[in-house]
């Protein structure tokens, strides 16, 4: 048959054979580059990028608080203008289309910084915002900032009475029926809604021009939800099940202060709730010189980046995750576990084990705490994914004896949800009815079990010599089988997207000794191989979250190629053409210094709302994949 240009590219890649010497050389260079980035204290910390909406949030906060730093404001303005799309709007991810909420927030921030409505930049932005639905269609979190600055009435926000958050745990709606990240936002938002601390801005800086229908300003009715909430409050109060408003405020204040106290990197250690905590503390009467406010403010300051590339804000810090993955990739690719650099890293990880009960204990009261968080200090919120990754790293580095790992191993076991899978922070926080709540429009009010984390936990069980004969593992296998898509893939909750989910599901299944020749598992392999790009790599964009027709499609990236290779290496057969082509892609795209370039986000925070670009994903994931393939040679 005739060889088209597309077919020719495929043939050319297939002709590249990666020999063991080439692979070893690439591994050595990647190891050296990663080791050079280790902090003297032993950890790794790559920058975490997100969409420009969080810079806009910060500028809105500065104007609300009256603390305007002209130099900082100009830097934020430059950042926002740099990120503006040709269509006039702003996207939630690099390379994506204009999205309403980040566009509204960026527009408001630019108006606050002094840009005129008549500026061409602003006219283009206003036009696309109105086309996307205008202020009427914004999410609750965005509307919260609009209300703070007097752009919409507080009554147009879904009410979040602080008393309702203290409803008993058996109530369908209570503080612990929602995900950890939602919980950390609801408490300060409830406090703020009580006080309604509006700072009016001038008409010239307002954004009334963004209403798609100017005659219906503020029209997003919360009346129906308001009546439901008030009715529930009356019933609870009549039976003495919830406290008075003042008692509820006092309880919410204590809850908040406990989580921004010494030893915590801010409320939830993520930017949205950390910023809201500052506003809530001001509402509660804590001035800017108080110790609790200063701690919360210092935690925010740690997220700010200002260098030659400009000003930007990280959504959080990722030292535990970056360090665990760096250790794992280095050891699996051949660095001796006794190497002093590895020992320094594992000592650092071991010292950060969390042994106090956090929010998770509400749903697992009998589990003894022994996990790790994502950030430097987040003791109320250890998560299952980080705990699993740290255990894999410490096990690979021979840092843990079975007796040392037992408490964390058991904590993971106790956190298994009833459906057999594992979620991120909590057990069984997955009541689908809650997705209908008006303030659930960030699309992440729940913390359901997910294939990627379940696969990682199974990998831990396999590393500790457990297999499919254990009932808990059987339940997890059943969960993965039940969550497999018809085409053989698995959804990726914390990485983009089906490539991530499929690779980690396959890796976990292989680790616990499942027969990888079973038909349903082979379909996962076939899906990965069918979505290999002609250049030998794999890629998938964030567009696959709202549109499943885009799954597995996108320009090749180093991290996603690495995930696919790790998934394919779960199968025992050798001399696999797809693996050879994937290796060729990584080697051909490795830079002389041992690193890879990667500009697109491949991490997921909240699907369709916030995606993450981990700077070190382009380093340790390819290294881990190369090490995995080298072991097969």
C-alpha positions as CSV (number, residue, x, y, z in Angstrom):
1,X,0.0,0.0,0.0
2,X,1.2,3.6,-0.5
3,X,3.1,5.1,2.4
4,X,1.5,8.3,3.4
5,X,3.4,11.0,5.5
6,X,1.5,9.7,8.6
7,X,2.4,6.1,7.9
8,X,6.0,7.1,7.1
9,X,6.3,8.8,10.5
10,X,5.1,5.6,12.2
11,X,7.5,3.5,10.2
12,X,10.5,5.8,11.0
13,X,9.8,5.6,14.7
14,X,9.4,1.8,14.6
15,X,12.9,1.5,13.1
16,X,14.5,3.1,16.1
17,X,15.7,0.4,18.5
18,X,16.8,1.4,22.0
19,X,19.7,-0.7,23.2
20,X,20.7,-1.2,26.8
21,X,23.6,1.2,26.6
22,X,21.4,4.0,25.2
23,X,19.0,3.4,28.0
24,X,21.6,3.4,30.7
25,X,23.1,6.6,29.4
26,X,19.7,8.3,29.5
27,X,19.1,7.1,33.0
28,X,22.4,8.4,34.3
29,X,21.8,11.8,32.9
30,X,18.2,11.9,34.2
31,X,19.4,10.8,37.7
32,X,22.1,13.5,37.8
33,X,19.7,16.2,36.8
34,X,17.1,15.2,39.5
35,X,19.8,14.7,42.2
36,X,21.1,18.2,41.5
37,X,17.7,19.6,42.5
38,X,17.6,18.0,45.9
39,X,17.3,20.5,48.7
40,X,20.1,20.3,51.3
41,X,17.5,19.3,53.9
42,X,16.8,16.2,51.8
43,X,13.5,17.0,50.0
44,X,12.5,17.9,46.5
45,X,10.1,20.7,45.7
46,X,9.1,21.6,42.1
47,X,7.0,24.5,41.3
48,X,3.2,23.9,40.9
49,X,1.5,25.9,38.3
50,X,-2.3,26.6,38.0
51,X,-4.5,28.9,36.0
52,X,-4.2,32.7,36.4
53,X,-7.5,32.9,38.3
54,X,-5.8,32.6,41.6
55,X,-3.7,35.7,40.9
56,X,-6.9,37.5,40.2
57,X,-8.4,36.2,43.5
58,X,-5.4,37.5,45.4
59,X,-5.6,41.0,43.8
60,X,-9.4,41.1,44.7
61,X,-8.5,40.2,48.2
62,X,-5.9,43.0,48.4
63,X,-8.4,45.5,47.2
64,X,-11.0,44.2,49.7
65,X,-8.5,44.4,52.6
66,X,-7.3,47.9,51.5
67,X,-3.7,46.7,51.3
68,X,-2.7,47.6,47.8
69,X,1.0,47.3,46.9
70,X,1.3,49.1,43.5
71,X,4.4,47.2,42.5
72,X,2.7,43.8,43.2
73,X,-0.5,45.0,41.5
74,X,1.5,45.8,38.3
75,X,3.1,42.4,38.4
76,X,-0.2,40.6,38.7
77,X,-1.6,42.8,35.9
78,X,1.4,41.8,33.7
79,X,0.8,38.1,34.5
80,X,-2.9,38.3,33.6
81,X,-2.3,40.2,30.4
82,X,0.4,37.6,29.4
83,X,-2.1,34.8,29.9
84,X,-5.0,36.4,28.0
85,X,-6.1,34.4,25.0
86,X,-6.4,35.9,21.5
87,X,-10.2,35.4,21.9
88,X,-10.1,37.8,24.9
89,X,-10.7,35.3,27.7
90,X,-8.7,33.2,30.1
91,X,-8.5,29.4,30.2
92,X,-8.4,27.0,33.1
93,X,-5.4,25.2,31.4
94,X,-2.6,26.0,29.0
95,X,-3.8,25.5,25.5
96,X,-7.5,25.4,26.4
97,X,-10.4,27.6,25.4
98,X,-11.7,30.6,27.2
99,X,-13.5,29.7,30.4
100,X,-16.1,31.9,32.2
101,X,-14.9,32.0,35.8
102,X,-11.2,32.7,35.3
103,X,-12.1,35.3,32.7
104,X,-14.6,37.1,35.0
105,X,-12.0,37.1,37.8
106,X,-9.2,38.3,35.6
107,X,-11.4,41.0,34.1
108,X,-12.3,42.3,37.6
109,X,-8.7,42.2,38.7
110,X,-7.7,44.3,35.6
111,X,-10.4,46.8,36.3
112,X,-9.3,47.1,39.9
113,X,-5.7,47.6,38.7
114,X,-6.9,50.6,36.6
115,X,-7.6,49.3,33.1
116,X,-10.5,51.1,31.4
117,X,-13.5,49.4,30.1
118,X,-12.9,51.0,26.7
119,X,-9.4,49.5,26.4
120,X,-9.3,47.0,23.4
121,X,-8.0,44.3,25.8
122,X,-11.0,44.8,28.0
123,X,-13.6,45.0,25.2
124,X,-12.4,41.7,23.8
125,X,-12.6,40.2,27.3
126,X,-16.1,41.5,28.0
127,X,-17.4,40.3,24.7
128,X,-16.2,36.7,25.3
129,X,-17.5,36.7,28.9
130,X,-21.0,37.8,27.8
131,X,-20.9,35.1,25.1
132,X,-20.0,32.5,27.7
133,X,-23.1,33.5,29.8
134,X,-21.9,36.6,31.7
135,X,-21.9,37.1,35.5
136,X,-25.2,35.3,35.7
137,X,-23.5,32.0,35.0
138,X,-20.5,32.2,37.3
139,X,-19.9,29.6,40.0
140,X,-20.4,30.2,43.7
141,X,-16.7,30.7,44.4
142,X,-16.4,33.4,41.9
143,X,-19.6,35.1,43.0
144,X,-18.3,35.1,46.5
145,X,-15.5,37.6,45.4
146,X,-18.1,39.6,43.4
147,X,-20.2,40.0,46.6
148,X,-17.2,41.0,48.7
149,X,-16.6,43.9,46.3
150,X,-20.2,44.9,45.9
151,X,-20.8,43.7,42.4
152,X,-23.7,41.4,43.2
153,X,-25.9,41.1,46.3
154,X,-25.1,38.6,48.9
155,X,-28.6,37.2,48.6
156,X,-27.7,35.9,45.1
157,X,-25.2,33.4,46.7
158,X,-26.4,30.0,48.0
159,X,-26.7,30.5,51.7
160,X,-24.3,28.6,53.9
161,X,-25.5,29.1,57.5
162,X,-22.7,28.3,59.9
163,X,-25.2,26.3,62.1
164,X,-25.8,23.9,59.2
165,X,-22.2,23.0,59.2
166,X,-22.5,21.8,62.8
167,X,-25.5,19.5,62.0
168,X,-25.1,16.0,63.4
169,X,-23.0,13.6,61.3
170,X,-26.1,11.5,60.5
171,X,-27.6,14.5,58.7
172,X,-27.4,14.3,54.9
173,X,-25.7,17.7,54.9
174,X,-23.0,18.2,57.5
175,X,-19.4,19.4,57.6
176,X,-18.0,15.9,57.1
177,X,-20.4,14.7,54.4
178,X,-18.4,16.8,51.9
179,X,-14.8,16.5,50.6
180,X,-11.9,17.8,52.7
181,X,-11.1,20.6,50.2
182,X,-14.8,21.7,50.1
183,X,-15.0,21.5,53.9
184,X,-12.0,23.9,54.2
185,X,-13.7,26.4,52.0
186,X,-17.2,26.1,53.5
187,X,-16.3,27.0,57.0
188,X,-14.7,30.4,56.2
189,X,-17.3,31.1,53.6
190,X,-20.1,30.5,56.2
191,X,-18.4,32.9,58.6
192,X,-18.0,35.5,55.9
193,X,-21.6,35.2,54.7
194,X,-22.7,35.9,58.3
195,X,-20.9,39.2,58.4
196,X,-21.3,40.1,54.7
197,X,-18.2,42.4,54.8
198,X,-18.7,44.3,51.6
199,X,-16.2,46.9,50.4
200,X,-17.8,49.0,47.7
201,X,-15.6,50.0,44.7
202,X,-16.1,52.9,42.4
203,X,-18.5,52.5,39.4
204,X,-15.5,52.9,37.1
205,X,-13.9,49.8,38.6
206,X,-17.1,47.8,38.7
207,X,-18.0,45.2,36.1
208,X,-21.7,45.6,35.5
209,X,-21.0,45.5,31.8
210,X,-20.4,41.7,32.1
211,X,-24.0,40.9,32.7
212,X,-25.3,39.1,29.6
213,X,-28.7,40.5,30.3
214,X,-28.2,43.9,32.0
215,X,-31.9,44.1,33.0
216,X,-31.4,41.0,35.2
217,X,-28.4,42.0,37.2
218,X,-27.5,39.5,40.0
219,X,-30.1,37.1,38.7
220,X,-29.1,33.7,40.0
221,X,-31.8,32.9,42.3
222,X,-31.0,31.0,45.5
223,X,-34.6,31.3,46.8
224,X,-35.4,27.6,46.6
225,X,-32.2,26.6,48.3
226,X,-32.7,29.3,50.9
227,X,-36.1,28.0,51.8
228,X,-34.7,24.4,52.1
229,X,-31.9,25.6,54.3
230,X,-34.1,27.7,56.6
231,X,-36.6,24.9,56.9
232,X,-33.8,22.5,57.9
233,X,-32.4,24.9,60.4
234,X,-35.8,25.4,62.1
235,X,-36.3,21.7,62.4
236,X,-32.8,21.1,63.8
237,X,-33.1,24.0,66.3
238,X,-36.6,22.9,67.4
239,X,-35.1,19.5,68.4
240,X,-32.0,21.1,69.9
241,X,-29.7,19.4,67.4
242,X,-27.7,22.4,66.4
243,X,-26.4,25.4,68.4
244,X,-27.5,29.0,68.2
245,X,-25.8,31.3,65.7
246,X,-23.4,32.8,68.2
247,X,-22.4,29.4,69.5
248,X,-22.0,28.1,66.0
249,X,-19.8,31.1,65.1
250,X,-17.6,30.4,68.1
251,X,-17.3,26.7,67.2
252,X,-16.5,27.6,63.6
253,X,-13.8,30.0,64.8
254,X,-12.2,27.4,66.9
255,X,-12.3,24.9,64.0
256,X,-10.7,27.4,61.8
257,X,-8.0,28.5,64.3
258,X,-7.0,24.9,65.0
259,X,-6.3,24.5,61.4
260,X,-4.2,27.6,60.9
261,X,-2.3,27.2,64.2
262,X,1.4,26.4,64.7
263,X,2.3,23.3,62.7
264,X,-0.1,23.9,59.9
265,X,0.7,25.4,56.5
266,X,-2.6,27.3,56.3
267,X,-6.2,26.1,56.2
268,X,-6.1,22.9,54.2
269,X,-2.7,24.1,52.8
270,X,-4.4,25.0,49.5
271,X,-4.7,28.6,48.2
272,X,-8.5,29.0,48.0
273,X,-9.2,28.1,51.6
274,X,-6.1,29.8,52.8
275,X,-7.2,33.1,51.3
276,X,-10.7,32.7,52.6
277,X,-9.4,32.1,56.0
278,X,-7.7,35.5,56.1
279,X,-11.0,37.1,55.2
280,X,-12.9,35.1,57.9
281,X,-10.3,35.9,60.5
282,X,-10.7,39.6,59.8
283,X,-14.5,39.2,60.1
284,X,-14.1,37.6,63.4
285,X,-12.1,40.5,64.8
286,X,-8.5,39.2,64.4
287,X,-6.4,42.2,63.3
288,X,-3.5,41.9,60.9
289,X,-1.0,41.9,63.7
290,X,-2.5,39.0,65.6
291,X,-0.5,35.9,65.8
292,X,-3.1,33.7,64.1
293,X,-3.6,36.2,61.2
294,X,0.2,36.5,60.8
295,X,0.6,32.7,60.6
296,X,-2.2,32.5,58.0
297,X,-0.7,35.3,56.0
298,X,2.8,33.8,56.1
299,X,1.4,30.5,54.7
300,X,0.0,32.5,51.7
301,X,3.4,34.2,51.2
302,X,5.1,30.8,50.8
303,X,3.0,30.3,47.6
304,X,4.0,33.5,45.9
305,X,6.7,33.2,43.2
306,X,8.4,36.3,41.8
307,X,11.4,35.8,39.5
308,X,12.7,36.5,36.1
309,X,9.8,34.7,34.6
310,X,7.3,37.0,36.3
311,X,4.9,36.9,39.2
312,X,2.6,33.9,39.8
313,X,1.0,32.1,42.7
314,X,1.1,28.3,43.4
315,X,-2.1,26.7,44.5
316,X,-0.1,24.7,47.1
317,X,3.3,23.2,47.7
318,X,4.1,19.5,47.0
319,X,7.3,18.5,48.8
320,X,6.1,15.1,50.1
321,X,4.8,14.0,46.8
322,X,7.8,15.3,44.9
323,X,10.2,13.7,47.3
324,X,8.5,10.3,47.4
325,X,8.4,10.1,43.6
326,X,12.0,11.3,43.3
327,X,13.2,8.7,45.7
328,X,11.2,6.0,44.0
329,X,12.4,6.9,40.5
330,X,16.0,7.1,41.6
331,X,16.1,3.8,43.4
332,X,14.1,1.9,40.8
333,X,16.5,3.3,38.1
334,X,19.5,2.0,39.9
335,X,20.7,4.4,42.6
336,X,21.9,2.4,45.6
337,X,19.4,2.8,48.5
338,X,22.4,3.3,50.9
339,X,23.4,6.4,48.9
340,X,23.6,9.3,51.4
341,X,21.3,11.4,49.2
342,X,18.6,8.8,49.3
343,X,19.1,8.3,53.0
344,X,18.7,12.0,53.6
345,X,15.5,12.0,51.6
346,X,14.0,9.0,53.3
347,X,14.9,10.4,56.8
348,X,13.1,13.6,55.8
349,X,10.0,11.6,54.7
350,X,9.9,9.4,57.7
351,X,10.0,12.4,60.0
352,X,6.9,13.8,58.4
353,X,4.6,10.9,59.3
354,X,1.4,12.3,60.8
355,X,0.2,10.6,64.0
356,X,-2.7,12.7,65.1
357,X,-6.3,12.3,64.2
358,X,-7.6,14.7,61.6
359,X,-10.9,15.2,59.8
360,X,-10.7,11.7,58.3
361,X,-11.3,10.1,61.7
362,X,-15.0,11.1,61.6
363,X,-15.6,8.3,59.1
364,X,-12.9,6.0,60.4
365,X,-12.9,6.5,64.1
366,X,-11.1,3.3,65.0
367,X,-8.2,3.8,62.6
368,X,-4.9,4.8,64.3
369,X,-3.4,7.8,62.5
370,X,-0.2,7.1,60.5
371,X,-0.1,8.9,57.1
372,X,1.5,11.6,55.1
373,X,0.2,14.8,53.6
374,X,1.0,16.4,50.3
375,X,2.5,19.6,51.8
376,X,5.1,20.5,54.4
377,X,2.6,20.7,57.3
378,X,-1.0,19.7,56.9
379,X,-1.7,17.4,60.0
380,X,-5.5,17.4,59.8
381,X,-5.4,16.2,56.1
382,X,-3.0,13.3,55.4
383,X,-4.1,11.7,52.2
384,X,-4.1,8.2,50.9
385,X,-2.2,8.8,47.7
386,X,0.8,10.5,49.4
387,X,0.8,7.8,52.1
388,X,0.9,5.1,49.5
389,X,3.6,6.8,47.5
390,X,5.7,7.4,50.6
391,X,5.4,3.7,51.6
392,X,6.5,2.6,48.1
393,X,9.5,5.0,48.3
394,X,10.6,4.0,51.8
395,X,10.1,0.3,50.9
396,X,12.2,0.6,47.7
397,X,14.9,2.5,49.6
398,X,14.9,-0.2,52.3
399,X,14.2,2.4,54.9
400,X,11.3,0.6,56.6
401,X,11.1,-2.7,58.4
402,X,7.7,-4.4,58.3
403,X,7.2,-3.4,62.0
404,X,7.8,0.3,61.1
405,X,5.4,0.3,58.2
406,X,2.7,-1.6,60.0
407,X,0.8,1.5,61.4
408,X,0.7,3.3,58.0
409,X,-0.2,0.0,56.3
410,X,-3.1,-0.5,58.7
411,X,-4.2,3.1,58.3
412,X,-4.5,2.6,54.6
413,X,-6.4,-0.6,55.1
414,X,-8.9,1.1,57.5
415,X,-9.5,3.9,55.0
416,X,-10.8,1.5,52.3
417,X,-14.3,2.6,51.3
418,X,-17.2,0.3,51.2
419,X,-17.1,0.0,47.4
420,X,-13.7,-1.5,47.7
421,X,-11.7,1.5,46.4
422,X,-9.7,4.3,48.0
423,X,-10.4,8.0,47.8
424,X,-8.0,10.9,48.4
425,X,-8.7,12.1,52.0
426,X,-11.8,10.4,53.4
427,X,-13.7,7.1,53.6
428,X,-17.1,6.9,52.0
429,X,-17.7,10.6,51.3
430,X,-19.6,10.0,48.1
431,X,-23.3,10.7,48.5
432,X,-24.3,11.6,45.0
433,X,-27.3,13.7,46.2
434,X,-24.9,16.3,47.4
435,X,-23.8,17.1,43.9
436,X,-27.2,18.9,43.5
437,X,-26.3,21.5,46.1
438,X,-26.0,25.0,44.7
439,X,-22.5,25.4,46.1
440,X,-21.4,22.1,44.6
441,X,-20.8,23.8,41.2
442,X,-17.0,23.4,41.6
443,X,-17.8,19.8,40.7
444,X,-15.7,18.3,43.5
445,X,-18.0,18.3,46.6
446,X,-17.4,14.6,47.0
447,X,-14.3,12.5,47.5
448,X,-15.2,9.2,45.7
449,X,-13.0,6.2,45.4
450,X,-11.0,6.5,42.2
451,X,-9.0,4.0,40.1
452,X,-5.7,5.8,40.1
453,X,-5.4,5.9,43.9
454,X,-6.8,2.4,44.3
455,X,-4.2,1.1,41.8
456,X,-1.5,2.9,43.8
457,X,-2.7,1.3,47.1
458,X,-2.7,-2.1,45.4
459,X,0.9,-1.5,44.4
460,X,1.7,-0.9,48.0
461,X,0.1,-4.3,49.0
462,X,2.2,-6.0,46.3
463,X,5.4,-4.3,47.5
464,X,4.6,-5.8,50.9
465,X,4.1,-9.3,49.4
466,X,0.3,-9.4,49.7
467,X,-1.7,-10.9,46.9
468,X,-5.2,-11.3,45.5
469,X,-6.0,-14.0,48.1
470,X,-6.7,-11.3,50.8
471,X,-10.4,-10.2,51.0
472,X,-9.6,-6.5,51.0
473,X,-7.5,-6.9,47.8
474,X,-10.3,-8.9,46.2
475,X,-12.7,-6.0,46.9
476,X,-10.3,-3.6,45.4
477,X,-9.9,-5.7,42.3
478,X,-13.7,-5.9,42.0
479,X,-13.8,-2.1,42.3
480,X,-11.4,-1.6,39.5
481,X,-13.2,-4.1,37.3
482,X,-16.5,-2.3,38.0
483,X,-15.0,1.1,37.2
484,X,-13.4,0.1,33.9
485,X,-14.8,2.0,30.9
486,X,-16.3,0.0,28.0
487,X,-13.2,0.7,25.9
488,X,-10.9,-0.8,28.5
489,X,-9.6,2.5,30.0
490,X,-9.9,3.9,33.5
491,X,-10.7,7.4,34.5
492,X,-7.9,9.4,36.1
493,X,-9.0,11.7,39.0
494,X,-5.6,13.2,39.9
495,X,-3.7,13.1,36.6
496,X,-4.7,13.8,33.1
497,X,-6.6,11.6,32.5
498,X,-7.4,8.2,31.1
499,X,-3.8,7.5,30.4
500,X,-3.0,8.2,34.1
501,X,-6.0,6.2,35.4
502,X,-5.4,3.2,33.1
503,X,-1.6,3.0,33.7
504,X,-2.0,3.0,37.5
505,X,-4.9,0.6,37.5
506,X,-2.8,-1.9,35.5
507,X,0.2,-1.3,37.7
508,X,-1.7,-2.1,40.8
509,X,-3.4,-5.2,39.4
510,X,-0.1,-6.6,38.4
511,X,1.5,-5.9,41.8
512,X,-1.0,-8.1,43.6
513,X,-0.6,-11.0,41.2
514,X,-3.7,-10.8,39.1
515,X,-3.5,-12.8,35.9
516,X,-2.6,-10.1,33.4
517,X,-3.9,-12.3,30.5
518,X,-7.5,-11.9,31.6
519,X,-9.6,-10.4,28.9
520,X,-10.7,-7.3,30.8
521,X,-7.1,-6.5,31.8
522,X,-5.9,-7.0,28.2
523,X,-8.4,-4.5,27.1
524,X,-6.7,-1.9,29.3
525,X,-3.4,-2.7,27.6
526,X,-5.0,-2.5,24.1
527,X,-6.5,0.9,24.9
528,X,-3.1,2.3,25.8
529,X,-1.4,0.9,22.7
530,X,-4.2,2.1,20.5
531,X,-3.7,5.7,21.8
532,X,0.1,5.8,21.2
533,X,0.9,8.8,19.0
534,X,2.8,8.4,15.7
535,X,5.9,10.0,17.3
536,X,6.0,7.1,19.8
537,X,4.8,9.0,22.8
538,X,1.4,9.5,24.5
539,X,-0.5,12.6,25.2
540,X,-3.9,13.7,26.5
541,X,-5.3,17.2,27.2
542,X,-7.5,18.4,29.9
543,X,-10.3,18.5,27.3
544,X,-10.9,14.8,27.9
545,X,-12.6,15.7,31.3
546,X,-15.7,17.5,29.8
547,X,-15.6,15.5,26.6
548,X,-14.8,11.8,26.8
549,X,-14.4,11.7,23.0
550,X,-11.1,13.4,23.6
551,X,-9.8,10.7,25.9
552,X,-6.2,9.6,25.1
553,X,-5.8,12.4,22.5
554,X,-3.2,15.1,22.6
555,X,0.4,16.0,21.8
556,X,2.9,13.7,23.4
557,X,4.3,14.7,26.8
558,X,7.2,13.2,28.8
559,X,5.0,12.5,31.9
560,X,2.1,10.9,30.0
561,X,4.5,8.8,27.9
562,X,6.1,7.6,31.1
563,X,2.7,6.7,32.6
564,X,1.8,4.6,29.6
565,X,5.2,2.8,29.6
566,X,4.8,2.1,33.4
567,X,1.3,0.6,32.7
568,X,2.6,-1.5,29.8
569,X,5.5,-2.7,31.8
570,X,3.0,-4.3,34.2
571,X,2.7,-7.1,31.6
572,X,5.4,-9.8,31.6
573,X,6.1,-10.2,27.9
574,X,9.3,-8.6,26.4
575,X,10.2,-7.1,23.1
576,X,7.0,-5.1,22.9
577,X,7.0,-2.7,20.0
578,X,4.9,-0.1,21.7
579,X,7.3,0.0,24.6
580,X,10.3,0.3,22.3
581,X,8.6,3.2,20.5
582,X,7.8,4.9,23.8
583,X,11.3,4.5,24.9
584,X,12.5,6.0,21.6
585,X,10.3,9.0,22.1
586,X,11.7,9.6,25.6
587,X,15.3,9.2,24.5
588,X,14.9,11.4,21.4
589,X,13.3,14.2,23.4
590,X,15.6,14.1,26.4
591,X,17.7,17.2,26.6
592,X,21.5,17.0,26.9
593,X,21.3,18.0,30.6
594,X,19.1,14.9,31.3
595,X,15.7,16.7,31.6
596,X,12.6,16.9,29.4
597,X,10.5,19.9,28.5
598,X,6.8,19.9,29.3
599,X,4.6,23.0,29.2
600,X,1.1,21.4,29.3
601,X,-0.5,20.6,32.7
602,X,-0.8,16.9,33.3
603,X,-2.0,17.0,36.9
604,X,-5.6,17.5,38.1
605,X,-6.8,19.5,41.0
606,X,-10.6,19.8,40.3
607,X,-11.6,18.5,36.9
608,X,-12.9,21.4,34.7
609,X,-12.0,23.9,37.3
610,X,-8.3,23.7,38.2
611,X,-5.5,21.7,36.5
612,X,-1.9,21.5,37.7
613,X,1.4,21.7,36.1
614,X,4.0,19.9,38.3
615,X,7.4,21.1,37.2
616,X,9.1,17.9,38.3
617,X,6.6,15.5,36.5
618,X,8.9,16.0,33.5
619,X,11.8,14.6,35.5
620,X,10.9,11.8,37.9
621,X,8.1,10.1,35.9
622,X,10.2,9.6,32.8
623,X,13.1,8.4,35.0
624,X,10.8,5.9,36.7
625,X,9.6,4.7,33.3
626,X,13.2,4.3,32.0
627,X,14.2,2.4,35.1
628,X,11.1,0.1,34.8
629,X,12.0,-0.6,31.2
630,X,15.7,-1.1,32.0
631,X,14.8,-3.8,34.5
632,X,13.0,-5.7,31.8
633,X,16.0,-5.8,29.5
